[in-house]
Amino acid sequence: MPLIELDILMAFINRSDRYHEVASRIMEAAISDRDIYLSSEALVEMSLIYRSRSMESELEEDMRLLLSMFNGRTVRLTPLEAMRAVRIRREYGLSFFDSLHAALALSLDSTIISLDEAYDGVEGLRRVDPREWRRDG
């Protein structure tokens, strides 16, 4: 059950993003593959980004699109994962949200789909580069 990271979601939404085509392939797979999950924390991070860019008018529509694509396949942070995220930030230097995504991915099957190489150094976490994505994993 890989977790999809916000960088893929944002590249999918933004048609001018250089990774839009790659992100579109991943999102197509997410529609048909019931084992790819969306993090509720990715939606919080997305909200903060939209707010900082004065784009809140587009936020609800974009969230609605993502939620419909994942059809309820979201994961939420538990207190245990929040504690794990603190350790990940301390030991690996990940950002606040990246540490949350890493902790959630570790609680699933330890796989995260992301362009962000910062995840590569986290022990036990396997990052799948979406440019190398194959439907069979």
C-alpha positions as CSV (number, residue, x, y, z in Angstrom):
1,M,0.0,0.0,0.0
2,P,2.2,2.8,-1.1
3,L,1.5,6.4,0.0
4,I,1.4,9.1,-2.7
5,E,3.3,12.3,-1.7
6,L,2.1,15.8,-2.2
7,D,4.7,16.5,-5.0
8,I,2.9,14.1,-7.2
9,L,-0.5,15.6,-6.4
10,M,0.6,19.1,-7.1
11,A,2.3,18.1,-10.4
12,F,-0.9,16.4,-11.4
13,I,-3.1,19.4,-10.7
14,N,-0.7,21.9,-12.3
15,R,-0.7,21.2,-16.1
16,S,2.4,23.3,-16.6
17,D,4.4,21.4,-14.1
18,R,7.4,19.6,-15.7
19,Y,6.3,16.4,-14.1
20,H,2.6,16.6,-15.0
21,E,2.7,13.7,-17.4
22,V,4.5,11.5,-14.9
23,A,2.1,12.5,-12.2
24,S,-0.9,11.8,-14.5
25,R,0.3,8.2,-15.0
26,I,0.6,7.7,-11.3
27,M,-2.9,9.2,-10.7
28,E,-4.4,6.9,-13.4
29,A,-2.8,4.0,-11.6
30,A,-4.2,5.3,-8.3
31,I,-7.7,5.3,-9.7
32,S,-7.6,1.6,-10.7
33,D,-5.1,0.4,-8.0
34,R,-6.9,0.2,-4.7
35,D,-3.6,-0.1,-2.9
36,I,-2.4,3.4,-3.4
37,Y,-3.3,5.8,-0.6
38,L,-3.6,9.5,0.0
39,S,-2.4,11.1,3.2
40,S,-4.8,13.5,5.0
41,E,-1.6,15.4,6.0
42,A,-0.9,16.0,2.3
43,L,-4.3,17.8,2.1
44,V,-3.3,19.9,5.1
45,E,0.0,20.7,3.5
46,M,-1.8,21.5,0.2
47,S,-4.1,23.8,2.1
48,L,-1.2,25.8,3.5
49,I,0.5,26.1,0.1
50,Y,-2.7,27.3,-1.5
51,R,-3.3,29.8,1.3
52,S,0.3,31.2,1.0
53,R,-0.2,31.6,-2.7
54,S,-3.7,33.3,-2.3
55,M,-5.3,30.4,-4.2
56,E,-7.9,29.3,-1.7
57,S,-10.6,29.8,-4.3
58,E,-9.2,26.8,-6.2
59,L,-8.5,24.7,-3.2
60,E,-11.9,23.1,-2.7
61,E,-12.2,22.1,-6.3
62,D,-8.8,20.6,-6.4
63,M,-9.3,18.7,-3.2
64,R,-12.7,17.4,-4.4
65,L,-10.9,16.1,-7.5
66,L,-8.2,14.3,-5.5
67,L,-10.7,12.8,-3.0
68,S,-12.9,11.5,-5.8
69,M,-9.9,9.9,-7.4
70,F,-8.9,8.1,-4.2
71,N,-12.5,7.2,-3.4
72,G,-11.9,7.3,0.4
73,R,-8.5,5.7,0.4
74,T,-6.9,8.1,2.8
75,V,-4.8,7.5,5.8
76,R,-4.7,9.7,8.9
77,L,-1.9,10.4,11.3
78,T,-2.1,8.6,14.7
79,P,-0.3,9.8,17.8
80,L,2.2,7.0,17.4
81,E,3.0,8.1,13.9
82,A,3.3,11.8,15.1
83,M,5.9,10.6,17.6
84,R,7.7,8.6,14.9
85,A,7.7,11.8,12.7
86,V,9.5,13.7,15.5
87,R,12.3,11.0,15.5
88,I,12.5,11.1,11.7
89,R,12.9,14.9,11.7
90,R,15.6,14.6,14.4
91,E,17.5,11.7,12.9
92,Y,17.1,12.4,9.1
93,G,16.5,16.1,8.9
94,L,13.3,15.8,6.9
95,S,11.0,18.8,6.9
96,F,7.9,18.8,9.1
97,F,5.5,17.5,6.4
98,D,8.0,15.2,4.8
99,S,8.5,13.6,8.2
100,L,4.7,13.1,8.6
101,H,4.5,11.5,5.1
102,A,7.5,9.2,5.9
103,A,5.9,8.1,9.3
104,L,2.6,7.3,7.5
105,A,4.3,5.4,4.8
106,L,6.3,3.4,7.3
107,S,3.0,2.5,9.0
108,L,1.6,1.1,5.8
109,D,4.0,-0.9,3.7
110,S,7.0,1.4,4.0
111,T,6.7,2.7,0.4
112,I,6.2,6.3,-0.7
113,I,5.7,7.5,-4.3
114,S,7.7,10.8,-4.5
115,L,10.2,12.7,-6.5
116,D,11.8,13.9,-3.3
117,E,15.1,12.2,-2.8
118,A,15.1,13.3,0.9
119,Y,13.2,10.1,1.6
120,D,16.0,7.9,0.3
121,G,18.0,8.1,3.5
122,V,15.2,7.1,5.9
123,E,15.9,3.6,7.2
124,G,13.1,1.2,6.4
125,L,11.4,3.5,3.9
126,R,11.4,2.7,0.2
127,R,10.9,5.6,-2.2
128,V,9.4,4.8,-5.6
129,D,10.5,7.4,-8.2
130,P,7.4,8.1,-10.2
131,R,9.5,8.5,-13.4
132,E,10.4,4.8,-13.0
133,W,6.9,3.7,-11.9
134,R,5.6,0.4,-13.2
135,R,2.1,-0.8,-12.6
136,D,3.5,-4.0,-11.1
137,G,5.5,-1.9,-8.6
